[in-house]
């Protein structure tokens, strides 16, 4: 999103075109990290269980397929 606003001229201020998208990306990244770290608690499984990594790994696989 940041690259869109740098390529296309807009009358919106710097807050809407740069600062807010950057802060939202940081917040979403932090939420993702905490979710993955605590995924065993969300699933109610043992921290060493392979189920803990299966769902997050499926998102990585889907993203890789989408990029390809």
N, C-alpha and C positions, 0 to 999 in steps of 0.2 A: 504494500500500500504506500509505503514511503516513496518508492520509486515513481509511482503514478503521479504523485503531487509534485515531484521534482521535474518530471518531463512535461506536464501539462500546466500551463499558467492558470491560476485561479485567483479570485479576489478574496478568498477566505484567508484569515490571518494565520500566523505561524502556529498558534495553538492548535487549530483544527487540522493543519496539513502536516505538522511535524511532531510537535510535543505530545499531543494526545495519542496518536497512533503508536508512537514509540513507547509511551508509558503503558498503554494497553498491551503491547507485545511483551513487555517485561513482566507485567502482572500475570498474563496467561502462561508465560514460561515458568514463573514461580509456582503457579497452581499445578502445572504439569509435573514439575519436579517433586512437589510434596505428594501429589497423588501417586506417582510411581513409587516413591519411597515407602509410602504407607499402604500400598496395594494389598498386602497380606491382611492388614486389619480390615480393609474394605470387604475383602472376600471371606474373612473369618477362617483363614487357613494358617498353617505353620509358616513362619518366615522362610524356612528352607524348602518349602514345597515348590515343585516346578509349576504348579498352577499360578503362582504369583507372577511369573514372567510370561505366561502363554498369551494372555490378552494384550498386554503392551507390545509384545513381539509381533502380534498379528497386525497392529497398527503400523509398525515399522515396515513389515512386508507389504501391506497395502500401499503405503506411501512410496516404496521403492518401485512397485509395479506401476503406480500412477506416474511417477517421474520417467519411467522407461517408456 
